[in-house]
């Protein structure tokens, strides 16, 4: 790159310095530091040749060329930034949609409790936490539910399931997990809870459900008293996976049914 050098007077030198400072400030506002922009500027500067025409015109033309290069670069930068912001917004929207779909895949649509898939994910997290994450499981089943469906119809049966789900949710902590296990059966995961604490929660659920009084809206017909049977089991040292805990809780639930329903039964420690 070659620029002709000529002697100039002090006032002209001052004017040149002021002009170049203004151009530099204008260029810096373009917020460009890439090799592409530098090449553009160097090409413009390399084209400057001082000719017999007035020096001031040459300097102004060079300054205008530099400014045009800076503005073109700034426009491209602004366009790229706009495209980048749009792409980032699209990516964030896609991330939210994927997360919503992932959450929806874990939720029972009737009760808004976790479904079996959601339960498996929570159990996996508990088992990965290691020995410090002792937990208990409740198996909850609505007593005589088939009779309710037969006498009042499936829409009323669905409503009963939702009321029981709400009762369960009202008895557990924020870090506990209620699951619609299937039909009229529920499972509750109680992290960091031993057998005694789990039995206390189970009794609270049993009492809350037995206190429900439901009426069919269309004819004000009272539904029979609702009760649930519950089985309680806790993680043992030798349990390789949550299935062992669930199986013991299910056995305890079966004993509750056999012994008259509307009761809580604990599995052996």
Steps between C-alpha positions, in 0.01 A plus 500: 500500500657838395385852581685796345654735758511874442598786728204689644465807715423479871136622469436244229663228711273591787198490270609162363546361850156626604340355188662159545396495867141567396516223239648260756219580743242441228658168407515386862126557528455223245602255776707301249829330577501214251764437236240567233446856621871563537562381145233737371657794678850409380379476142355850523813642660723326247312675221582848625745678269575866549468668166534860384136562596450686827611302800183578691283333233716189504478475877123550495454238230710254698304576815170452320621169362605383845166606646308324223698184566431531872128557444475206260673281755274628775192426291618146442575465872155630593337259255699209639413602855131516407521154345686371805238640739224341291683166497554518878131579551403204283738275692354615834145446374594151383666425835183606685281292271720195547497548877120535497471183295739320736297613800171407330634152432546458877154622607168315527249712305204427732655576839810704408701262720808324369438201276701178498769656281534793739521256790787312335695823453454599865601154618809506279606831652452363851705189432780703342517711816638199687468379857422844640169509312287257701136519395163341557212411270124501555264297286149648518186339357141635504273247671196365311574722202335267250169539685524878464561470125213255459251706703594852389682460169858553387491883499417494871768237547753729336392781730549275803852417381577872468369576851710222649804626306442847643470357852832318456667811367378694802672261742851490354797736493637687205782251444268197518353354181145375444443262210188368333620143483204371302120514512398582856843419643759756606863488611672758719879539515627648827872591476705508820215339692517186713222259586355699791482823304350321200232338718409843637455637148298194401265545794454867412400403146261229623331744740473779243338273241257354751390854580400577142128545430420502129169565324415439136417844368225416254262347758664583836536130568747433780783263420584230753777579747840471344784307661844388394726212594872572525817294509828647631856382431848652535829449322718229650879478484485198271253648250659517156222708347169670591297205369575312820355784709193530277442126518506503881267802510263320264503191722421720800214658304361154427502424872310824567235383253485155655468635852196716429616799292516865614827438681876542482728196506878514529733253337759334721806729550 
